[in-house]
Amino acid sequence: MDKEGTNTWRYAKAGAKIIVAISPDEIDIIKKTQMALNDLDQIIAILEQEKLDIVFIEGFHSLIAKRKDVPKIITAKDQNGLEQTLEGTVAPIIAIAGVVAKNASTAAYSNIPIIKVPEDGQTLIKLVKKQLMQDKSEKQVN
């Protein structure tokens, strides 16, 4: 989208703070910011305006690992990467996916389901929905 040589890239280089690109099947809004992306709460606050049911955040492990209020799908390239990622990561952990899952010979790791996507994508969707329902019922109780 915002690659060197494109119009959106030129607008950003010219100093535009917000760039909107529209095509028949999508609208992309690029918002340039001076904000350091090390505060997950700031990022979530920006996204809350959209009234989304769920947001998938890729990366930011150091910001998310210790948060009990953020359900996680763990990905890794290999067993060592998985173990490093899980070290210090607190629940809830919905599943393990990614390259490490494709190469897994078991259905779970430390009681965390291993999901091969896309083959078992529907299972992952069910697990995410289950977590959303659990989070919703916990919020109603509190």
N, C-alpha and C positions, 0 to 999 in steps of 0.2 A: 504494500500500500504506500508507505512513505519511504520509497527507495530513491536513491540519488538519481536525479534526472527527471523524476515525475513532477507533475504540477504541484502536488501536495508538498513535495520536498522543496520546490522553489518558493512556495508561499511561506513555508516555515523559515527558510533561509532569509526571506525578505522581512521577517519579523512578525508574521501573523501568530497570534496567540491561540486561536481556534481555527481549525481547518475542517471543512465539511466536504466530503466526497460522496456523491450520489450516483448510483447505478440502478438499473431496473430491479435488482434483487437485494440491494443493501444500501445502508447509509452508514458511513464511517465518520466518526467525529474524533479528531485528534486535538487534544487540549495540551498545549505546551505549558509546562509548569516549572517553577523554581523549587518546588517542594521536594525534599529528600524522601525517597520511597523506602524509608526505614520505619515508618509508623503505620502499621496495619490498620489502626483505627481511623486514620486520615483517609486511607484508600477506601475503606468500607463506607465512610461517611459520604464520599463522592458517589459511590455506587448506590447508596440507599435512596438517592433521589429518583432512581429508575424503578423502584418498587419491585425488585426482582425476587423470585422465590428462592433461587439458589445462585451462587456465584462460585465458579471454579477458579482458583488462583493457582497458577503454575509457578513453581519456584518459591522464593521467600521462606524457605525452610527455617531459617534462623528466627524469623518473626512468628512462625506458626507452631513450631514443634512443641513449645511449652504451654500452648493455649488449650485449655479444656473446653472452651466454647467454640472451637473450630474443628469440625469433623475432617478427617484426613484420608486421602487415598495415596498410599505410598508407592512411589515408582523408583526403580533403580536399574542400572545396567547389568549388575551381577550380584552374586551373593555377598561379597564384601561391601559393596555399595549399599545393599539392603541393610546389612547389620549396622553400618555406620549411620544410616539415616534413622533407623529405629532407635539407636542409642540416644536416650534423652528425649525421645518423642513420647508425649503423653496421649492417652485416650481422649476422645474417641478416634479410633482408627477403623475405617469402614472396610478397607481391603488393601491388598497389594496388587499392583498391576504393572504394566510396562514390560521391558525386555526381560527382566528377571522372572516375571510370571510366565512368559512364553517358554522359558527354559526350565521351569520348575517341574519336578517329578511328583510333587505332592499337592494336595488341594488346600493346604493351610500351612502357615508358619507361625508358631507361637500363638495358636488359636485365632490368627487373622486369616480370613479367606484369601486365597490366591486366585485372581480372576484373569483369564486370558482374553484379551480384547483384540479383535472383534468377536471371536468365537463365542465367548460367554458374556457378551455385552449386556444382554438382558438380565443376567444375574446381577451384574454390577448396578444396573438401574434399579432393580428390586432392593438391593442393599442400601442404595442412596435414599430411596423412598422410605424405607423402614427407618433410617436414621432421621429423616425429616419429620416423620410422624412422631418418633420418640422425642425429638427436640420440641416439637409443638406441644405435646402433652406435658412435658416438663415445664414449659413456660406457663401453661394454663394452671398448673399446680402452684407455681410460685407466684 
